[in-house]
Amino acid sequence: MNYFIGKNQNNNAPISNGNVLAWIQQYDVGCHPVDRINQFFLKYFDMSSSLLDDNGSYVLVKDHNEKVWYDPYGFVQEKLGQIGEIVSINDTKYVDGFGIYEVVSHKGNTVVKTKTWAPPNTHSLVRSISVKTLRGNQSKASIYPVIHLKNIVQRLDNIFISRISENQWLAVTVFPVIDGISGDIGKAVTGERITIFEHSLLPTPLVFTMPTQPLPGPDYSQPVYQLFAAGDSKEQALHELERTRSEVKQSEQKTLRYWQLRHKQTVNVGPLPEKYDYFWKVSNTLIKMSLQSDGTPIIIGFKPYIGNVWIRDSLWVAATLALAGHLEDAVKALYATLSYLIERPDGNYYFAYNVVTKLPNEHAFENDTTGLILYGIWQVWSLTNDSSLLQDMWPIIKQSSNWILKNRDSTGLILPDAGIWETFGPHLDEHFEHMTWTSAISAFGLSKAAIMAEAVSENEKANQYRQGAAELIQAISRHNVHNGIVTRSLETKLLDASVSLFFSEYPIFPKEWLQPTIKAMRQRLEDPFIGGIWRHESLVTEEGDLKPWTGPTFWLGQAFLIDNDVNEAWRYFNHNYDNSAFCGLLPELLYSSGSPRGIGLPSYSQSGVIRSLLLYKHLYMPD
């Protein structure tokens, strides 16, 4: 089906090296097909560091034997009444599953292939553009890379410089190039008279013209290279651009080798069918791409959450990195994530932060942060066996554990909150509930805190933590389990997809609850039309939001693996795979207000690929 990237203009394929981040987009507003660089970010990867104007960067092509231009926006009006057709997207992929993004598209007889990559250890982005004919006939073509800048403050030959703020600069050029023309795009590419201005405080389209390219029959033309370089100063941006231009013909292979080497460091899952091998590789790539150079995991996909840090999601990513064998990245991500922690008045921690200011920007009230912190620290420490990490983290471990022990009410459960889904509370005219998720992740976190306490010779605290974990499970058993079915909360017998995690990734529930719970989920949470499972049972399709989620669909499949029902597990796993983008991206949420929601921090989606395959291959044994 492969629908998700084409249904929402906020669905973007990321390219990053930790210093810069680009979004590649295949569909514009109104779902018009287009292969464009939607946005380019310097550090922080939030909207304050966006370097391009809203229209981004794309390419126009004129095949000299054709009447119709490759022109996704219809800028070129050579003759009155000229007819055309929309661009068709033929294929999108990360080359070999690694960090080079390739798009093949065509319009009429003109086929355009672009590859986009961020060379390692630079603040640069490179896009190569090659052309051939669909029929394989020989021809000639003129290629016109277009870039929409926020402004132009200076031109040095055919290098154009844009200043976004006092410490954000962008330098762009094309190699080889004849001239760069700013102003009206249609006139620039057809040679009509145009007013050229070199300095503008206004958003400015910039068209690069270059020598005509021969199209040698069925083969692609030699690539044209479009270069973007960012810096904290004009001098730095220019230095990055010159360094990238001097190595541009080698940078593609250099980038590919970087990702190949990184994959060799990944846990070896053994032979996989080609389809799943690609998803395995690209998921490991995207997990890495969600990290800034300092290790901070950030949202990388769609506008409402650009550049935000969620403690829960970031810990999920840090733990996934560790499970996949990238221990250095995992440790870096763990330290960076926990550096954001700010205490709430009650001693817990806020769960969402702005990446620039590091100030909380929550929209709900959740009590699961402490349990997840304990899990994340334990998962990374248990795989690195780094005693210094445990010493550094001990104050956070102790405070998180103490908060859990002290913040249970007469039910024995953690105080009511919005739970993992942020959907209960005054912000949505809902009452908080004694969520099973919150108490169970707190119990699991305490059980791991006990192990860590023993490792630092805090044996008395270890006993307290184990007792607290057992008491929480007993309280869940008394209030939130009915005929063996684990429900969403004390307040309702409705279901919640998150509870299946406590049979697989966070195994702390008795096994006798497993079959009744997954049977009920299959009957009551699975969408009758498109499969998958909802987050929790009260969110039905009539409410207009939040239909099946990718993460919970993986989780239910993992629960079936634990129940030794491999066929049923793969029915759910394949539901996710079959509803991916062509390039292998999985949406966080299969639908939101009628459209699939794009990739964000790949905690529930791409990490679900990694964790489920590790579990299937018996390489992930959480207990």
C-alpha positions in Angstrom: 0.0 0.0 0.0 2.9 2.4 0.9 0.6 5.3 1.3 1.8 7.3 4.3 4.4 9.7 2.8 2.0 10.8 0.1 -1.0 11.8 2.3 0.3 14.6 4.4 2.8 17.4 3.5 4.3 17.2 6.9 5.6 13.7 6.2 9.3 14.2 5.5 12.2 11.8 4.9 15.1 13.0 7.1 18.8 13.3 6.1 21.1 14.2 9.0 24.7 13.9 10.2 24.0 15.4 13.7 25.2 18.8 12.7 22.6 19.6 10.0 19.2 18.1 9.1 17.3 18.2 5.9 13.8 17.1 5.1 13.0 15.5 1.8 9.4 15.8 0.7 7.6 13.9 -2.1 4.2 15.6 -1.8 3.4 19.2 -1.4 0.2 21.0 -0.1 -2.7 19.4 -1.8 -0.7 16.2 -2.3 1.0 17.4 -5.5 3.9 15.1 -6.3 7.3 16.9 -6.1 10.8 15.9 -5.2 12.1 18.7 -3.1 14.3 19.6 -0.1 11.5 20.9 2.1 13.7 22.4 4.8 17.3 22.6 6.0 18.2 23.0 9.6 21.3 24.0 11.5 21.8 23.1 15.1 18.8 22.4 17.4 16.7 21.1 14.4 13.8 23.3 15.4 12.0 26.0 13.4 14.2 28.7 14.8 17.1 27.1 12.9 15.3 26.6 9.5 17.4 28.0 6.7 15.2 27.8 3.6 12.1 29.7 2.6 8.9 27.7 2.7 9.1 26.5 -0.9 12.4 24.8 -0.3 14.5 23.5 -3.2 13.7 21.5 -6.3 14.7 21.1 -10.0 13.3 22.1 -13.4 14.4 20.2 -16.5 13.9 20.9 -20.2 14.4 17.9 -22.6 15.3 19.6 -25.9 13.4 17.0 -27.8 10.2 17.5 -25.8 7.5 20.1 -25.6 6.7 19.4 -21.9 9.0 20.5 -19.2 9.8 18.6 -16.0 8.2 21.3 -14.0 6.4 20.3 -10.8 4.8 23.7 -10.2 3.9 24.8 -13.7 6.1 27.9 -13.7 7.1 27.6 -17.4 4.6 29.0 -19.9 6.5 28.9 -23.2 3.4 28.8 -25.4 -0.2 29.7 -24.8 -2.2 26.6 -24.3 0.8 24.3 -23.6 -0.4 21.2 -22.0 1.5 19.2 -19.4 1.1 16.5 -16.7 2.0 16.2 -13.1 5.2 14.7 -11.9 5.1 11.0 -11.2 7.2 9.6 -8.2 8.6 6.3 -9.4 10.7 5.3 -6.4 12.1 6.6 -3.2 14.7 4.8 -1.0 17.6 5.2 1.3 20.4 3.7 -0.8 21.1 0.2 0.7 19.2 1.4 3.7 21.9 3.9 4.6 22.1 7.7 4.8 21.8 8.7 1.2 18.2 9.4 0.0 17.4 8.7 -3.7 14.3 9.7 -5.6 13.4 8.7 -9.2 10.6 10.7 -10.8 9.4 11.6 -14.3 7.2 13.9 -16.2 6.5 13.0 -19.8 9.7 11.5 -21.3 12.0 13.2 -18.8 13.3 11.1 -15.9 15.1 12.8 -13.0 17.1 11.0 -10.3 18.2 12.9 -7.2 20.4 11.8 -4.4 20.7 13.8 -1.2 23.2 13.3 1.6 24.9 15.1 4.5 28.6 14.3 4.4 29.9 13.2 7.8 31.6 15.8 10.0 30.4 18.8 8.0 27.7 21.4 8.2 26.8 20.7 4.6 24.2 19.1 2.4 24.8 17.8 -1.1 22.2 16.9 -3.8 23.1 15.3 -7.1 20.8 15.6 -10.0 20.9 13.3 -13.1 18.6 13.0 -16.0 17.7 10.4 -18.7 14.8 9.7 -21.0 11.9 7.4 -20.3 12.1 5.9 -23.8 15.9 5.6 -23.7 16.4 7.8 -26.7 19.4 10.1 -27.0 18.8 13.8 -26.3 20.1 16.9 -24.5 18.7 18.5 -21.4 19.0 21.7 -19.5 18.9 21.3 -15.7 17.8 24.2 -13.5 18.2 23.7 -9.7 15.9 26.1 -7.9 16.2 27.2 -4.3 14.0 29.6 -2.3 16.1 31.6 0.2 14.8 33.7 3.0 17.0 36.5 1.7 20.2 37.2 -0.3 22.8 39.4 1.5 25.8 38.8 -0.8 26.9 37.2 -4.0 30.5 35.9 -4.6 30.6 34.8 -8.2 28.0 32.1 -8.2 27.9 31.5 -4.4 24.9 33.1 -2.8 24.8 33.9 0.9 21.7 34.1 3.0 21.7 35.5 6.6 18.9 34.1 8.8 20.1 35.6 12.2 23.2 37.0 13.7 24.6 33.5 14.0 22.9 31.5 11.2 24.2 31.8 7.7 23.7 29.7 4.6 25.9 29.6 1.5 24.6 27.8 -1.6 25.9 27.1 -5.1 25.7 24.5 -7.9 28.6 22.7 -9.6 29.1 23.1 -12.5 27.2 26.4 -13.1 27.0 29.2 -15.7 25.0 31.7 -13.7 22.7 32.2 -10.8 19.6 34.3 -11.4 17.3 35.6 -8.7 13.7 36.6 -9.4 11.0 35.3 -11.6 11.6 31.5 -12.1 9.7 31.1 -15.4 11.5 34.0 -17.0 14.9 32.8 -15.7 14.7 29.4 -17.3 13.3 30.6 -20.7 15.8 33.4 -21.1 13.3 36.2 -21.0 14.3 39.6 -19.7 14.3 39.7 -15.9 15.2 42.2 -13.2 18.2 40.7 -11.4 18.9 41.9 -7.8 21.7 40.7 -5.7 20.6 41.9 -2.3 17.1 41.3 -0.9 15.6 41.2 2.6 12.6 39.4 1.1 12.2 35.7 0.3 14.0 35.1 -3.0 13.8 32.3 -5.6 17.2 31.6 -7.0 17.6 29.6 -10.3 21.0 28.2 -11.3 21.7 27.7 -15.1 24.4 25.4 -16.4 25.8 23.8 -19.5 23.4 21.6 -21.5 23.8 18.0 -20.5 23.9 15.2 -23.1 21.5 12.3 -22.4 23.3 9.2 -23.7 20.5 6.9 -24.6 19.2 4.8 -21.7 21.9 6.0 -19.2 21.7 8.9 -16.9 23.6 12.1 -17.6 26.6 13.1 -15.5 25.4 14.4 -12.1 25.0 18.1 -11.4 25.8 18.9 -7.7 23.8 21.3 -5.6 25.6 22.4 -2.4 24.3 23.9 0.8 26.5 24.9 3.7 25.6 26.4 7.1 27.6 28.2 9.7 27.5 30.4 12.8 29.2 33.1 10.6 29.5 34.0 7.0 33.1 32.9 7.1 32.2 29.5 8.5 29.5 28.9 6.0 31.8 29.8 3.1 34.6 27.6 4.5 32.1 24.7 4.8 31.0 25.3 1.2 34.5 25.4 -0.2 35.5 22.3 1.7 32.4 20.4 0.5 32.9 21.6 -3.1 36.5 20.4 -3.2 35.4 16.9 -2.2 32.0 16.8 -3.8 32.7 14.0 -6.3 34.0 11.8 -3.5 31.5 12.8 -0.8 28.8 10.4 -1.9 31.0 7.3 -1.5 32.5 8.8 1.7 29.0 9.2 3.2 28.0 5.7 2.1 31.2 4.2 3.7 30.4 6.0 6.9 26.9 4.4 7.1 28.2 1.0 6.0 30.8 1.0 8.8 28.2 2.0 11.3 26.0 -0.8 10.2 28.8 -3.3 10.7 28.9 -2.1 14.3 25.2 -3.0 14.7 24.1 -6.2 16.3 24.2 -9.0 13.7 20.6 -10.4 13.5 21.6 -13.0 10.9 20.1 -13.5 7.5 16.8 -11.7 6.8 14.6 -11.6 3.7 15.5 -8.6 1.5 12.4 -6.6 2.6 13.1 -6.9 6.3 16.9 -6.5 5.9 16.1 -3.1 4.3 13.8 -2.1 7.1 16.4 -3.2 9.7 19.1 -1.1 8.1 17.0 2.0 7.4 15.5 1.9 11.0 19.0 1.8 12.5 19.9 4.7 10.2 16.9 6.8 11.2 17.5 6.2 14.9 21.0 7.7 14.5 19.6 10.6 12.4 17.4 11.6 15.3 20.5 12.5 17.3 22.1 15.9 17.4 25.9 15.9 17.5 25.7 16.3 21.3 23.6 13.1 21.5 20.2 14.8 22.2 17.4 12.9 20.6 15.0 15.2 18.9 11.7 15.1 16.9 12.7 15.0 13.3 9.5 14.9 11.3 6.5 17.3 11.5 5.8 20.8 12.4 3.9 20.8 15.7 6.8 19.1 17.4 9.9 20.1 15.5 13.0 20.1 17.7 11.3 19.0 20.9 12.7 16.6 23.4 10.4 14.1 25.0 12.0 12.3 28.0 9.9 9.2 27.3 10.7 9.0 23.6 14.3 10.0 24.0 14.9 7.2 26.6 13.3 4.8 24.2 15.7 5.8 21.5 18.7 5.7 23.9 17.7 2.2 24.9 17.1 1.1 21.3 20.6 2.3 20.4 22.1 0.2 23.2 20.0 -2.9 22.2 21.2 -2.4 18.6 24.8 -2.4 19.7 25.6 1.3 19.4 26.7 1.7 23.0 28.6 4.9 22.6 25.6 6.6 21.0 23.3 5.2 23.7 25.5 6.6 26.5 25.7 10.0 24.8 21.9 10.1 24.2 21.2 9.1 27.8 23.4 11.8 29.3 22.0 14.4 26.8 18.4 13.5 27.6 18.8 13.5 31.3 20.6 16.9 31.1 17.2 18.4 30.3 15.5 17.2 33.6 13.9 19.9 35.7 12.0 19.0 38.8 8.3 19.6 39.1 7.1 21.1 42.4 6.2 17.5 43.5 9.7 16.2 42.9 8.9 14.3 39.6 10.3 15.7 36.4 8.7 17.5 33.5 8.5 15.3 30.4 8.8 17.6 27.4 11.3 20.4 26.6 12.2 23.0 24.0 15.5 22.0 22.6 16.8 25.6 22.4 15.8 27.0 25.8 15.6 23.6 27.6 12.5 24.9 29.3 9.5 22.6 29.8 6.7 22.9 27.3 4.2 20.2 28.4 0.6 20.0 27.4 -0.5 17.2 29.7 0.3 15.8 33.2 2.1 12.5 33.3 3.6 10.5 36.2 5.5 7.9 34.1 8.7 9.9 33.7 10.4 8.5 36.8 9.7 4.8 35.9 11.0 5.4 32.3 14.1 7.1 33.6 14.9 4.1 35.7 14.3 1.8 32.8 16.4 3.8 30.4 19.4 4.1 32.8 19.2 0.4 33.6 19.0 -0.7 29.9 22.1 1.3 28.9 24.1 0.5 32.0 23.2 -3.3 31.8 24.7 -3.4 28.3 27.7 -1.1 28.8 28.5 -2.3 32.4 29.9 1.2 33.0 30.3 1.7 36.7 31.0 5.4 36.3 27.6 5.8 34.5 25.9 4.3 37.5 27.7 6.6 39.9 26.8 9.7 37.8 23.2 8.7 37.6 22.7 7.5 41.2 21.1 10.8 42.4 18.6 10.6 39.6 18.0 6.9 40.3 17.4 7.6 44.0 15.1 10.6 43.5 13.1 8.8 40.8 12.7 5.7 43.0 11.7 7.7 46.1 9.1 9.6 44.1 7.5 6.4 43.0 7.5 5.0 46.5 5.9 8.1 48.0 3.4 8.9 45.3 0.9 6.1 45.6 -2.5 6.7 47.1 -4.8 4.4 49.1 -5.3 2.1 46.1 -1.6 1.3 46.1 -1.4 2.7 42.5 0.6 5.7 41.3 -1.5 8.9 41.6 -3.9 9.5 38.6 -2.4 11.2 35.5 -2.7 11.4 31.7 -0.8 8.2 31.1 1.4 7.4 28.1 -1.0 8.9 25.6 -1.5 12.4 27.1 -5.2 12.1 26.6 -6.7 12.4 30.0 -7.0 15.5 32.1 -8.5 19.0 32.1 -6.8 20.0 28.9 -9.2 17.6 27.1 -12.1 17.8 29.5 -11.2 14.4 30.8 -10.6 13.2 34.4 -7.2 11.8 35.2 -7.2 8.0 35.8 -5.1 5.5 37.8 -3.4 4.3 34.5 -2.1 0.8 34.3 0.7 2.1 32.1 2.0 4.5 34.8 1.9 2.1 37.7 3.4 -0.8 35.6 6.3 1.2 34.2 7.0 2.5 37.7 7.1 -1.1 39.0 9.4 -2.2 36.2 11.6 0.8 36.8 11.8 0.1 40.6 12.7 -3.6 39.9 15.7 -2.4 37.8 16.5 0.3 40.3 16.9 -2.5 42.9 19.5 -4.1 40.7 21.4 -0.8 40.3 21.2 -0.1 44.0 22.9 -3.5 44.7 25.6 -2.6 42.2 26.5 0.5 44.3 26.1 -1.5 47.6 22.8 0.2 48.6 21.3 -3.1 49.7 18.6 -1.6 52.0 17.3 0.6 49.2 17.4 -2.4 46.9 15.0 -4.2 49.2 12.7 -1.2 49.4 12.6 -0.9 45.6 11.8 -4.5 45.1 9.0 -4.4 47.7 7.6 -1.2 46.1 7.6 -2.9 42.7 5.8 -6.0 44.1 3.2 -3.8 45.8 2.5 -1.9 42.6 1.9 -5.2 40.7 -0.4 -6.4 43.5 -2.4 -3.1 43.3 -2.7 -3.6 39.5 -3.9 -7.1 40.1 -6.5 -6.0 42.6 -7.9 -3.0 40.7 -7.0 -3.1 37.0 -7.3 -6.8 36.0 -10.6 -8.5 35.4 -10.8 -12.2 34.6 -7.2 -12.1 33.6 -7.7 -9.1 31.2 -5.5 -6.1 32.0 -7.5 -2.9 31.5 -6.6 0.7 31.0 -7.0 1.9 34.5 -8.8 1.4 37.8 -11.6 3.6 36.6 -12.6 1.6 33.5 -12.6 -1.9 32.0 -11.7 -0.5 28.6 -8.4 -1.6 27.1 -5.2 0.2 26.4 -2.6 -1.1 23.9 0.3 0.0 26.1 -0.3 -2.8 28.6 1.0 -5.5 26.2 4.5 -4.1 26.7 4.6 -5.6 30.2 4.6 -9.1 28.7 7.4 -8.4 26.2 9.7 -5.4 26.5 9.0 -4.7 30.2 8.1 -8.2 31.4 6.7 -7.7 34.9 3.1 -9.1 34.5 2.2 -12.7 35.4 2.1 -14.9 32.4 -1.4 -16.0 33.2 -2.6 -12.6 32.2 -1.1 -12.8 28.7 -3.5 -14.9 26.7 -6.8 -13.3 28.1 -5.4 -9.8 27.5 -4.1 -10.3 23.9 -7.3 -12.1 23.0 -9.3 -9.2 24.2 -7.1 -6.7 22.4 -7.4 -8.7 19.1 -11.2 -8.7 19.5 -11.7 -5.1 20.7 -8.8 -3.0 19.6 -8.2 -4.1 16.1 -9.5 -1.8 13.4 -12.1 -3.9 11.4 -11.2 -2.2 8.1 -7.5 -1.7 8.0 -6.1 -3.8 10.9 -3.7 -2.6 13.5 -4.7 -1.6 17.0 -5.8 1.6 18.6 -4.0 3.2 21.5 -6.9 2.6 23.8 -10.5 1.5 23.4 -12.4 4.8 23.9 -10.6 6.3 20.9 -12.9 5.1 18.2 -12.9 6.3 14.6 -16.0 8.5 15.1 -14.0 10.8 17.3 -12.0 11.8 14.3 -8.5 11.3 15.7 -6.1 8.7 16.7 -6.9 5.5 14.9 -4.3 2.7 14.9 -0.8 3.4 15.9 2.4 1.8 14.6 4.0 1.3 18.0 1.1 -0.6 19.7 0.7 -2.7 16.6 4.3 -3.8 17.0 3.7 -4.3 20.8 0.8 -6.6 20.3 2.8 -8.6 17.8 5.6 -8.9 20.3 3.1 -10.2 22.9 2.2 -12.9 20.5 5.9 -13.8 20.1 6.0 -14.2 23.9 3.0 -16.5 23.6 4.9 -18.5 21.0 2.3 -17.6 18.3 4.8 -16.5 15.6 2.3 -16.5 12.7 0.0 -14.1 14.6 2.9 -11.9 15.6 4.0 -11.5 11.9 0.4 -10.7 10.9 0.7 -7.5 13.0 4.4 -6.8 12.1 3.5 -7.0 8.4 0.6 -4.7 8.9 3.1 -2.0 9.8 5.6 -2.9 7.0 2.9 -3.0 4.4 1.7 0.5 5.4 5.2 2.1 5.3 6.4 4.7 2.9 8.3 3.4 -0.2 11.5 4.5 1.4 10.9 2.4 4.6 9.6 5.1 6.9 6.8 4.1 9.3 4.4 6.7 10.6 4.0 7.2 14.3 0.3 7.2 13.9 -1.5 5.5 11.0 -4.2 8.2 10.9 -4.9 11.6 12.5 -7.9 13.6 11.3 -8.1 11.4 8.2 -4.4 11.5 7.2 -1.4 9.4 8.4 0.8 11.4 10.7 4.5 11.7 9.8 7.6 10.3 11.4 8.6 12.0 14.6 11.2 10.9 17.0 11.3 7.3 15.8 10.7 5.7 19.2 7.4 3.8 18.6 7.9 3.3 14.8 11.4 2.6 13.5 12.6 1.4 16.9 9.7 -1.0 16.8 11.3 -2.6 13.8 14.6 -3.0 15.7 13.1 -4.3 18.9 10.6 -6.7 17.3 13.3 -8.2 15.0 15.7 -8.6 18.0 12.9 -10.3 20.0 12.0 -12.5 17.0 15.7 -13.5 16.6 16.0 -14.2 20.4 18.6 -11.4 20.7 16.5 -9.3 23.1 15.7 -11.0 26.3 14.4 -8.2 28.7 13.9 -10.6 31.6 
